[in-house]
Amino acid sequence: MRFEFKPSFDRSLKSYRGREKEEIKESALQAIEILSHDRALHEGVGLKRLKGDFWEVRKGLKARILFKWQGDLVEFVLAGDHNDIRRYLHKI
């Protein structure tokens, strides 16, 4: 399985500071671990299919990571809250 972080994901991380930014990065790494090794979900991490090939990983109540999963490629697209994810999916 291949993993890619899109420039939009890196840009979306700039709005976060300190510990919150680190938690989002940790959640992305946990998602990679789960998807690449077919492991059980870690406590507090929610994995959910949203629309078509788009999925989200939730870390707590606010932080979410949107990624696109097609075949053996997982592209991390955006980090944000519920509204950020909704707006992005509405545009496509």
C-alpha positions, 0 to 999 in steps of 0.5 A: 500500500502506498501513502501520499500527503497532498499539498492541501493536507500540509496547508491545512495543518498550518491553521493548527498550533502546538499539541493539536497539530501533533495529535493530527500528525499522530492520527495520520500515522495511526491511520497508516499503521491501521490501513497498511497492516490491517490492525484494529482501530486505536481507542479514540480514532474513528474511521468512516467512509464518507463519499465514494473513495473518501474516508475520514479519521477522527481524533477526538471531537474536533480534529478530522483527517480526510483521505482518498483511498483508491486501490493501493493508494491512500492520499491524505487530502485535508485536516480540519473540523466537521465543517471543513470536511463538509465544505471540501466534499461539497465542492467535488 
